Amino acid sequence: MFILSFVLEDWAIHELVQSPRQRRIAGLLVASSYATWSYQTHTFSNAIETLVVAWSLVLIERTIAVPFSTQNTPLLAPTVLGSMVVFGFFNRITFPAFLLIPGLRLIPYFWKRPLALAAAAFSAIFTAFIAITLDTVFYTSHQISWTDLLHHPVITPLNNLMYNISPDNLAQHGLHPWYQHSLLNLPQLIGPAAVLLLTRPLSSLRLYSAISGIFVLSIFQHQEARFLLPTVPLILSSVRLPRGRKALRTWVMSWVLFNLVFGTLMGVYHQGGVIPGQVFMSKQPDATKAIWWKTYMPPIWLLNGKAGTLDTRDVMGMPGEELYAELTRIATCDTPADRRNQEYKKEKSGTYLVAPTSAIWLDPI
């Protein structure tokens, strides 16, 4: 993911930004952003979404760049675009939000060149069929037949959407005000660049893509900063630096300081204990239950074959009182199995609570 991000993201910026000077500035800002170091180099679906959004914009630009006077209709760009849009949608259902405004530019082109529209539609349908087939095979316990695929398909984006439109489901992850993204999350990602976004923006397809994405994502009540990750390269390539030497120097210093601080905080310490914590759990002989609170979803593959005997529960942002009641119900005070030199499979009540140090609600307990 590290190599993919730096190669494909930089390449997309090079394609999207026309001015050589602005292209250099955009590349420098994106490369020096802590969001690129800490989020974009990890295998988050948001990191994949960032690359797919950027390259979808590249393909839109390549598609509409063909003059209407050209007799032959180039089909490569619209064909790849159709597949990429479906891939992006299956990766994250929020993906189309970033193409709402840029996609409008395709309407007159497809109206004049229906063959290009047909190519994009065919590749999109074919890619969707492959994705649905793979998901149905993966999530069905028995070997599927054509009947299963036709009558009981697993359509992941639809299931995801149905889950996320339920306020009760979102409440388990935490509810936020509608302005969370625009007033808190975006400044947390781009820091001093937020000032440039308000005072020295560059009108571009990239900026419109970021705006449409932020607007649509603000409708949902659960809002995390990483959801806006695709907007980072779009915005950083759509701002101009301050003019005056003193103003420029001040801004650059604030930009460097901001990224050093947040790069350390978010790239090292924030949720940095999830993997060491899971490795620790894999070595506990008495562990049969693990309750993870206020953390990322723990990767069970790190349990080193113990996933079958260790019940891992991710309670997300459960209220503290409910967590305490749940722990009281399931936890016991038995002597740990390792002190009795017994195998963990013989211990039926070894319960662990895994939570970040910042969970100060636990301090009095």
C-alpha positions in Angstrom: 0.0 0.0 0.0 2.9 2.3 0.7 4.3 1.9 -2.9 0.8 2.1 -4.4 -0.1 5.3 -2.6 3.1 7.2 -3.4 3.2 6.0 -7.1 -0.5 6.1 -8.0 -1.3 9.2 -6.0 1.6 11.2 -7.3 0.9 10.1 -10.8 -2.8 11.1 -10.5 -1.8 14.5 -9.3 0.6 14.9 -12.2 -2.3 14.1 -14.6 -4.9 16.3 -12.9 -2.8 19.5 -12.2 -2.0 21.2 -15.5 0.3 24.0 -14.2 3.9 22.8 -13.7 4.4 25.2 -10.8 1.1 24.2 -9.1 1.9 20.6 -9.8 5.1 20.8 -7.9 3.4 22.6 -5.0 0.6 20.0 -4.9 3.0 17.1 -4.9 5.1 18.7 -2.1 2.0 19.4 0.0 0.6 15.9 -0.4 3.9 14.2 0.3 4.5 16.2 3.4 1.0 15.7 4.8 0.8 13.4 7.8 -2.4 12.0 6.4 -0.4 10.6 3.6 2.2 9.0 6.0 -0.2 7.6 8.6 -3.5 6.9 6.8 -2.7 6.6 3.1 0.1 4.0 3.6 -2.2 1.6 5.5 -4.6 -0.8 4.0 -7.7 1.1 5.0 -10.6 1.0 2.6 -10.4 4.8 2.8 -6.9 4.7 1.4 -8.0 2.6 -1.5 -11.0 4.9 -2.0 -8.5 7.9 -2.2 -6.7 6.3 -5.1 -9.9 5.2 -6.9 -11.4 8.7 -6.6 -8.2 10.4 -8.0 -7.9 8.0 -10.9 -11.7 8.2 -11.7 -11.1 12.0 -12.0 -8.2 11.3 -14.3 -10.3 9.0 -16.5 -13.1 11.6 -16.6 -10.7 14.2 -17.8 -9.3 11.9 -20.4 -12.8 10.9 -21.6 -14.1 14.5 -22.0 -10.8 15.7 -23.5 -11.7 14.0 -26.8 -13.0 16.7 -29.2 -16.5 16.2 -30.6 -15.1 16.7 -34.1 -13.1 13.4 -33.8 -14.9 10.7 -35.8 -13.7 7.7 -33.9 -14.9 7.2 -30.4 -12.0 6.2 -28.0 -13.4 3.5 -25.7 -10.5 2.7 -23.4 -11.0 5.5 -20.9 -14.8 5.1 -20.5 -14.4 1.3 -20.3 -11.9 1.5 -17.5 -13.9 4.2 -15.8 -17.0 2.0 -15.7 -15.1 -0.8 -14.0 -13.4 1.6 -11.6 -16.6 3.2 -10.5 -18.1 -0.1 -9.6 -14.9 -1.2 -7.8 -14.9 2.0 -5.8 -18.6 1.5 -4.9 -18.0 -2.0 -3.7 -15.0 -0.8 -1.7 -16.9 2.0 0.0 -20.5 3.1 -0.5 -19.4 6.7 0.0 -17.4 6.6 -3.2 -20.1 8.0 -5.5 -20.3 11.1 -3.4 -17.0 12.3 -4.7 -18.1 12.0 -8.3 -21.5 13.7 -8.1 -20.3 17.0 -9.6 -17.4 15.7 -11.8 -19.8 13.1 -13.2 -22.0 15.9 -14.6 -19.3 16.7 -17.1 -19.8 13.3 -18.7 -23.5 13.9 -19.6 -22.9 16.0 -22.7 -20.1 13.7 -23.8 -22.1 10.5 -23.5 -25.1 12.3 -25.1 -23.0 13.0 -28.2 -21.1 9.6 -28.1 -23.5 6.8 -27.0 -20.9 4.2 -27.9 -18.7 5.5 -25.1 -21.7 5.3 -22.7 -22.4 1.7 -23.8 -18.8 0.7 -23.2 -18.8 2.3 -19.7 -22.1 0.6 -18.9 -21.0 -2.8 -20.1 -17.8 -2.8 -18.2 -19.6 -1.5 -15.1 -22.2 -4.3 -15.3 -19.6 -7.0 -15.9 -17.5 -5.8 -13.0 -20.6 -5.7 -10.7 -21.4 -9.3 -11.8 -17.9 -10.4 -10.9 -18.0 -8.6 -7.5 -21.5 -10.0 -6.6 -20.4 -13.5 -7.6 -17.2 -13.4 -5.5 -19.1 -12.0 -2.4 -21.9 -14.6 -2.8 -19.3 -17.4 -2.9 -17.4 -15.9 0.1 -20.4 -15.3 2.3 -22.3 -18.5 1.5 -21.5 -21.6 3.6 -22.2 -24.1 0.8 -21.1 -24.3 -2.8 -23.4 -21.9 -4.8 -25.3 -22.6 -7.9 -26.7 -20.3 -10.6 -30.0 -20.5 -8.7 -28.3 -19.1 -5.5 -26.7 -16.4 -7.5 -29.9 -15.3 -9.2 -32.3 -15.6 -6.2 -30.0 -15.1 -3.2 -27.1 -12.8 -4.3 -24.9 -11.1 -1.7 -24.8 -7.4 -2.8 -22.4 -5.9 -0.3 -23.0 -2.2 -1.1 -26.7 -2.7 -0.6 -26.2 -4.5 2.7 -23.8 -1.8 3.8 -26.2 1.0 2.9 -29.1 -0.7 4.7 -26.9 -0.9 7.8 -25.8 2.7 7.7 -29.2 4.3 7.2 -30.3 2.9 10.6 -29.7 5.4 13.4 -29.6 2.5 15.9 -26.7 0.9 14.1 -24.8 4.1 13.7 -25.3 4.8 17.4 -23.2 1.8 18.3 -20.3 3.5 16.5 -21.0 7.0 17.8 -23.2 9.8 16.6 -21.9 13.2 15.5 -23.4 16.6 14.6 -23.8 17.4 10.9 -20.9 19.9 11.0 -18.4 17.4 12.4 -16.7 16.8 9.0 -16.5 20.4 7.9 -15.6 22.1 11.2 -13.6 19.5 13.0 -12.5 16.5 10.9 -11.3 18.4 7.8 -9.1 20.9 9.8 -7.7 17.9 11.7 -6.6 16.4 8.4 -5.2 19.4 6.5 -4.5 21.8 9.4 -3.2 25.2 8.1 -4.3 24.3 4.5 -7.8 24.8 5.7 -7.1 28.6 5.9 -5.8 28.5 2.3 -9.0 26.6 1.3 -11.0 29.5 2.5 -8.8 32.4 1.4 -6.9 31.1 -1.7 -8.8 28.3 -3.4 -8.2 27.2 -7.0 -11.4 26.4 -8.9 -11.0 22.9 -10.3 -12.7 19.6 -10.8 -10.7 18.3 -7.9 -12.1 20.9 -5.5 -15.7 20.3 -6.7 -15.1 16.6 -6.1 -14.0 17.2 -2.5 -16.9 19.6 -1.8 -19.5 17.1 -3.1 -17.9 14.4 -1.0 -17.9 16.4 2.2 -21.5 17.6 1.7 -22.9 14.0 1.2 -20.8 12.5 4.0 -22.1 15.2 6.4 -25.6 13.7 5.9 -24.6 10.6 7.8 -24.5 10.9 11.6 -21.4 8.8 12.1 -18.4 10.9 11.0 -14.8 9.9 11.4 -11.9 12.0 10.0 -10.6 9.1 7.9 -13.8 9.2 5.9 -12.5 12.4 4.4 -9.2 11.0 3.4 -10.0 11.2 -0.4 -10.4 14.9 0.0 -6.8 15.5 1.2 -4.9 15.3 -2.2 -7.9 16.9 -3.9 -7.8 20.0 -1.6 -4.0 20.2 -1.3 -3.8 20.4 -5.1 -6.5 23.1 -5.2 -5.0 25.8 -3.0 -2.5 28.5 -3.5 0.3 29.4 -1.1 0.4 32.8 0.6 1.9 35.6 -1.5 4.0 37.6 0.9 7.4 36.3 2.0 6.6 36.7 5.7 3.1 35.2 5.3 4.6 32.3 3.3 7.3 31.6 5.9 4.8 31.7 8.8 2.4 29.3 6.9 5.2 26.8 6.0 6.4 26.7 9.6 2.9 26.1 10.9 2.4 23.4 8.2 5.6 21.6 9.2 4.8 21.8 12.9 1.2 20.6 12.4 2.3 17.6 10.4 5.1 16.6 12.8 2.7 16.8 15.8 -0.2 15.0 14.2 2.1 12.6 12.4 3.5 11.5 15.7 0.1 11.5 17.5 -2.0 9.8 14.8 0.7 7.8 13.1 2.3 6.3 16.2 0.2 6.6 19.3 -3.4 6.7 18.1 -4.6 3.1 18.2 -1.0 2.1 18.2 -1.7 -0.6 20.8 -4.2 -2.6 18.8 -1.6 -4.9 17.1 0.6 -5.4 20.2 -2.6 -5.9 22.3 -3.8 -8.7 19.9 -0.3 -10.3 19.9 -0.4 -10.2 23.7 -3.9 -11.9 23.7 -2.6 -14.7 21.5 0.0 -15.6 24.2 -2.4 -15.7 27.2 -3.2 -19.3 28.1 -6.3 -18.5 30.1 -7.9 -16.1 27.6 -11.3 -17.3 26.4 -13.0 -13.9 26.1 -11.6 -10.5 25.0 -13.7 -7.3 25.1 -12.3 -4.5 22.9 -13.6 -1.1 23.8 -13.0 2.2 22.0 -10.5 0.7 19.5 -10.3 -0.2 15.9 -11.7 -3.6 15.1 -9.0 -6.1 16.3 -7.6 -8.3 13.5 -8.2 -11.9 14.6 -5.7 -13.3 12.3 -3.0 -12.1 14.7 -4.3 -14.6 17.3 -2.0 -17.2 15.8 -4.6 -20.0 15.6 -6.3 -19.2 18.8 -9.4 -17.5 17.2 -11.4 -20.7 17.6 -11.0 -20.7 21.4 -10.8 -16.9 22.1 -14.1 -15.1 21.7 -13.2 -11.6 20.5 -15.9 -9.0 20.9 -15.6 -5.5 19.5 -18.1 -3.3 21.5 -16.9 -0.2 19.7 -18.1 3.0 21.6 -20.5 1.3 24.0 -21.5 3.5 27.0 -19.4 2.9 30.0 -22.3 1.9 32.2 -23.3 -0.8 29.7 -19.8 -2.0 29.4 -19.5 -2.3 33.2 -22.7 -4.3 33.3 -21.5 -6.6 30.6 -18.2 -7.2 32.3 -19.9 -7.9 35.6 -22.1 -10.5 33.8 -19.4 -12.5 32.1 -16.2 -12.0 34.2 -15.2 -14.2 37.1 -12.4 -14.1 39.7 -11.0 -17.6 39.0 -7.2 -18.1 39.3 -5.6 -17.7 35.9 -4.9 -20.9 34.1 -1.2 -20.2 33.6 -0.7 -20.2 37.3 -2.2 -23.7 37.5 0.0 -24.8 34.6 -3.1 -25.8 32.6 -3.9 -25.3 28.9 -6.1 -22.3 28.1 -8.7 -24.6 26.4 -9.5 -26.1 29.9 -10.2 -22.6 31.3 -13.8 -21.4 30.6 -13.8 -18.0 32.2 -10.7 -16.0 31.3 -12.0 -12.6 30.3 -9.9 -9.6 29.3 -10.8 -6.0 28.7 -8.7 -4.2 26.1 -9.1 -0.4 26.0 -6.9 2.6 25.2 -5.2 4.6 27.9 -7.4 7.6 26.9 -10.5 5.7 28.1 -10.5 7.7 31.4 -13.9 6.4 32.3 -12.2 3.3 33.5 -9.9 5.1 35.9 -12.1 4.9 39.0 -12.8 1.2 38.5 
